[in-house]
């Protein structure tokens, strides 16, 4: 019926919508790359009240055979909508999480690179410089090198090396502060979106953000907890042969979501008493650590799915500090009785730490004290 080109700015989007609606009633609009280059027109179409779906780009064989132009891509999108070869638009509510998570991930990689370069330069440094900072962990090393005065050193080589080390230490500290700020922003968003998910043991802001991004990008894949497990690559894959009956880890699915579940399992395996007891039982039965991790990741995926699709109650923590102070109990005394550190209880009282079991145990102890 017609085609036209428009600028990729708000005025161009409005002109495109006017062009679309000028030929009759629009039932559905197909957009290629709705989460990428087509994000702007997708949002404008949604605001205009039009039903928008995403179409896949033409295959390489089709492009080699028929060629490629913007006009041809537009007609391909229209034919895909008519044929029903479309998928729902990925959730735009996770755009903010995706942007923050991307920035945080790149900052973490940059900080890791700065730390590795810091230690590499220190290994090749002159003996007096290397011996002065030997045995320091990363945080103490960064603090020490940020305060160094290279201009007070007489040896030119040591001056150059210390200048490089100070620059790397400043970069490491700046990136640490940037990561902390991005993590705090992520924590605010994920807590507002799914407080019960953030409340789960071992689920930090970055892990919760990645799981929400994965779920928002694939709403059609959340029909059951089994489909979510397959999406995250934690569905068991048969690996039996002869008299051996076993399963192995899946190599498919969203690898970032798989890594998020893996971090939850590692955290719980080190600090979560029920998980540690489960690992001990499975080890006694002769299962390997890899098989135990597979089983744990599948169980965590089941728990995460419920937290993603349901509004689950969350633990209340703002009553802990008033209850402790009303009985004149110090943090040190409470921590000694509960077998933990005062800083852990302080973070728990302020909502900076999520631990449902410890919160319940702490509240019961305060009531009985």
C-alpha positions in Angstrom: 0.0 0.0 0.0 2.9 2.3 0.4 6.3 3.0 2.1 8.2 6.0 3.3 11.3 7.0 5.3 11.3 9.0 8.5 13.9 10.5 10.8 14.8 8.5 14.0 13.7 11.3 16.4 10.4 12.1 18.2 9.2 14.2 15.3 10.0 11.4 12.9 8.3 8.9 15.1 5.1 10.9 15.1 5.3 11.4 11.3 5.7 7.6 10.9 2.6 7.0 13.1 0.6 9.5 11.2 1.6 7.8 7.9 0.7 4.4 9.3 -2.8 5.4 10.5 -3.6 7.4 7.4 -4.4 4.3 5.3 -6.9 2.8 7.7 -7.2 1.0 11.0 -3.9 -0.6 12.2 -4.3 -4.0 13.8 -0.6 -4.7 14.5 2.8 -3.2 13.8 5.9 -5.3 13.3 9.3 -3.9 14.4 12.7 -5.5 13.7 15.2 -5.0 16.6 12.6 -3.6 19.0 15.0 -3.7 21.9 17.9 -2.2 19.9 17.8 0.3 17.0 14.0 0.1 17.0 13.5 0.9 20.6 12.6 4.5 20.0 9.8 3.8 17.4 8.6 0.9 19.6 8.0 3.1 22.6 6.3 5.7 20.4 4.0 3.1 18.9 3.1 1.7 22.3 2.3 5.2 23.6 0.1 5.7 20.6 -1.9 2.6 21.7 -0.8 0.4 18.8 -0.2 -3.3 19.2 3.5 -3.9 18.5 5.3 -7.2 18.0 8.8 -8.1 17.2 9.9 -9.8 13.9 13.1 -11.6 13.3 15.5 -10.3 10.7 15.7 -12.1 7.4 18.0 -15.1 7.3 21.4 -14.8 5.6 20.3 -17.0 2.8 17.3 -14.8 2.1 19.5 -11.7 2.1 22.0 -13.2 -0.2 19.3 -14.3 -2.6 17.1 -11.1 -2.6 19.5 -8.4 -1.4 19.1 -6.0 1.5 17.7 -2.5 1.7 15.7 -0.7 4.4 12.7 -0.8 2.2 13.0 -4.6 1.7 13.4 -5.0 5.4 10.2 -3.1 6.0 8.2 -5.3 3.6 9.7 -8.4 5.2 8.5 -7.2 8.6 5.0 -6.6 7.3 4.9 -10.1 5.7 6.1 -11.6 8.9 3.3 -10.0 10.9 0.7 -11.3 8.3 2.2 -14.8 8.5 2.3 -14.7 12.3 6.1 -15.2 12.5 6.4 -12.8 15.4 7.2 -12.7 19.2 6.0 -10.4 22.0 7.9 -7.2 22.6 10.4 -7.7 25.4 9.5 -5.9 28.6 10.5 -2.3 28.5 10.3 -2.1 32.3 13.8 -3.8 32.5 15.5 -1.2 30.3 16.7 0.7 33.4 18.0 -2.5 35.0 19.7 -3.5 31.7 21.5 -0.2 31.4 22.7 -0.1 35.0 23.7 -3.8 35.0 25.7 -3.3 31.8 27.5 -0.2 33.3 28.3 -2.1 36.5 29.6 -5.2 34.7 31.9 -3.2 32.6 33.1 -1.3 35.7 33.8 -4.6 37.5 35.8 -5.8 34.5 37.8 -2.6 34.4 38.5 -2.8 38.1 39.7 -6.4 37.8 42.0 -5.3 34.9 43.4 -2.4 37.0 44.1 -4.7 39.9 45.8 -7.3 37.7 47.9 -4.6 36.1 48.7 -3.1 39.5 50.2 -6.4 40.7 52.0 -7.1 37.4 53.7 -3.7 37.6 54.6 -4.3 41.2 56.2 -7.7 40.3 58.5 -5.9 37.9 59.2 -3.0 40.1 62.7 -2.3 41.6 63.5 -4.2 44.8 63.0 -1.3 47.2 59.5 -0.6 45.8 58.5 -4.3 45.7 59.7 -5.1 49.2 57.9 -2.0 50.6 54.5 -3.2 49.4 55.0 -7.0 49.6 52.3 -9.0 51.6 49.5 -6.4 51.3 46.1 -7.4 50.2 44.4 -5.5 47.3 42.5 -3.0 49.4 45.5 -2.1 51.7 47.8 -2.0 48.6 45.5 0.4 46.8 45.2 2.7 49.9 49.0 2.7 50.3 49.7 3.5 46.7 47.2 6.3 46.5 49.1 8.1 49.2 52.6 7.6 47.7 54.7 10.6 46.6 56.7 9.5 43.5 58.4 13.0 43.3 60.2 12.3 46.6 62.1 9.3 45.2 65.5 10.0 43.7 65.7 7.0 41.4 64.1 7.8 38.0 63.0 4.2 37.4 61.3 4.0 40.9 59.7 7.4 40.2 58.2 6.2 37.0 57.0 2.9 38.5 55.5 4.6 41.5 53.7 7.1 39.2 52.2 4.2 37.2 51.2 2.4 40.4 49.6 5.5 41.9 47.6 6.0 38.7 46.4 2.4 38.7 45.5 2.6 42.4 43.4 5.8 41.9 41.7 4.1 39.0 40.9 1.1 41.1 39.5 3.2 43.9 37.4 5.3 41.5 36.0 2.2 39.9 35.2 0.7 43.3 33.2 3.8 44.2 31.4 3.7 40.8 30.5 0.1 41.3 29.2 0.8 44.8 27.0 3.6 43.4 25.6 1.5 40.6 25.0 -1.4 42.9 23.0 0.8 45.3 20.9 2.1 42.4 20.3 -1.5 41.2 19.3 -2.5 44.7 16.7 0.3 44.8 15.1 -0.8 41.5 15.1 -4.6 42.1 13.8 -4.1 45.7 10.9 -2.0 44.4 10.2 -4.5 41.5 10.5 -7.8 43.4 11.2 -7.4 47.1 10.8 -11.1 47.8 13.4 -12.0 45.2 15.9 -9.5 46.8 15.0 -11.0 50.2 16.1 -14.6 49.1 19.3 -15.9 50.6 22.3 -15.2 48.5 20.5 -13.0 46.0 22.4 -9.7 45.7 21.4 -6.7 43.7 23.4 -7.7 40.6 22.1 -11.3 40.7 18.5 -10.1 41.2 18.9 -7.6 38.3 20.2 -10.2 35.9 17.3 -12.6 36.8 14.8 -9.8 36.3 16.4 -8.9 32.9 16.3 -12.5 31.8 12.6 -12.8 32.8 11.6 -9.5 31.2 13.4 -10.3 28.0 11.6 -13.6 27.7 8.0 -13.2 29.0 6.7 -16.0 26.8 9.2 -18.4 28.4 7.8 -18.1 31.9 4.8 -20.4 31.4 6.2 -22.8 34.0 9.1 -23.3 36.3 10.4 -26.0 34.0 10.5 -23.6 31.1 12.3 -21.0 33.3 14.9 -23.7 34.3 15.5 -24.5 30.6 15.7 -20.8 29.8 18.5 -20.4 32.5 20.3 -23.6 31.3 19.8 -25.5 34.5 17.3 -28.2 33.3 18.9 -31.6 33.7 20.1 -33.2 30.5 20.1 -37.1 30.3 23.6 -38.5 30.1 23.0 -42.2 30.7 24.8 -45.1 29.1 24.3 -48.8 29.7 23.7 -49.4 33.3 24.7 -45.9 34.3 21.8 -43.5 34.8 22.7 -39.9 35.4 22.1 -36.3 34.3 24.5 -33.5 33.4 24.5 -29.8 33.4 22.8 -28.1 30.4 25.1 -26.1 28.0 22.2 -24.0 26.6 20.0 -21.2 27.9 20.8 -17.7 29.0 24.4 -18.0 30.3 24.2 -14.7 32.3 21.1 -16.1 34.1 23.0 -19.4 34.6 25.9 -17.5 36.1 23.5 -15.7 38.4 22.1 -18.9 39.7 25.6 -20.3 40.0 26.6 -17.4 42.3 23.5 -18.1 44.5 24.5 -21.7 44.8 28.1 -20.9 45.7 27.0 -18.4 48.3 24.6 -20.8 49.9 27.1 -23.6 49.8 29.5 -21.6 52.0 27.1 -19.8 54.4 23.6 -21.3 54.3 23.2 -24.1 56.9 20.4 -26.0 55.1 22.4 -26.0 51.9 25.5 -27.2 53.6 23.6 -30.0 55.2 22.1 -31.0 51.8 25.6 -31.0 50.2 26.9 -33.2 53.0 24.0 -35.7 52.5 24.5 -35.9 48.8 28.2 -36.3 49.2 27.6 -39.3 51.5 25.5 -40.8 48.7 28.4 -40.7 46.3 27.4 -37.7 44.2 30.2 -35.5 42.7 30.4 -31.8 43.4 29.3 -31.1 39.9 26.2 -33.2 40.2 25.4 -31.5 43.5 25.7 -28.1 41.9 23.4 -29.1 39.1 20.8 -30.3 41.6 21.1 -27.1 43.7 20.9 -24.8 40.6 17.7 -26.6 39.5 16.2 -26.2 43.0 17.2 -22.5 43.1 15.6 -22.0 39.7 12.4 -23.4 41.1 12.5 -21.0 44.0 13.4 -18.0 41.8 10.6 -18.7 39.4 8.0 -18.5 42.3 9.5 -15.2 43.4 9.4 -13.8 39.9 5.8 -14.6 39.1 4.1 -14.2 42.5 3.9 -11.4 45.0 5.5 -13.2 48.0 5.6 -11.7 51.5 8.9 -10.3 52.7 10.5 -10.2 56.1 10.1 -7.1 58.2 13.3 -5.9 59.8 12.5 -2.3 61.1 11.3 -3.7 64.4 14.6 -5.3 65.4 16.6 -2.3 66.5 13.8 -0.7 68.6 13.2 -4.1 70.3 16.9 -4.4 71.1 17.2 -0.9 72.4 14.1 -1.2 74.5 15.8 -4.0 76.5 19.1 -2.1 76.7 21.0 -4.9 74.8 24.1 -3.9 72.9 24.9 -5.2 69.5 28.0 -6.9 70.9 26.0 -8.8 73.5 23.3 -9.8 70.9 25.9 -11.0 68.5 27.7 -13.0 71.1 24.5 -14.8 72.0 23.5 -15.5 68.4 27.0 -16.6 67.4 27.6 -13.9 64.8 29.3 -10.5 64.3 27.9 -7.2 65.5 28.3 -5.8 62.0 26.1 -8.5 60.6 23.3 -7.7 63.1 23.7 -3.9 62.4 23.3 -4.5 58.7 20.3 -6.7 59.4 18.6 -4.0 61.5 19.2 -1.4 58.8 17.9 -3.6 56.0 21.4 -3.8 54.3 21.5 -7.5 54.7 18.8 -10.0 53.8 18.7 -13.2 55.9 15.3 -14.6 56.6 16.5 -17.3 59.0 18.7 -15.0 61.0 16.0 -12.3 61.2 13.5 -14.9 62.6 16.1 -16.2 65.0 17.0 -12.7 66.1 13.4 -11.7 66.6 12.6 -14.8 68.6 15.7 -14.3 70.8 14.8 -10.6 71.5 11.2 -11.6 72.5 12.6 -14.2 74.9 15.4 -12.1 76.3 
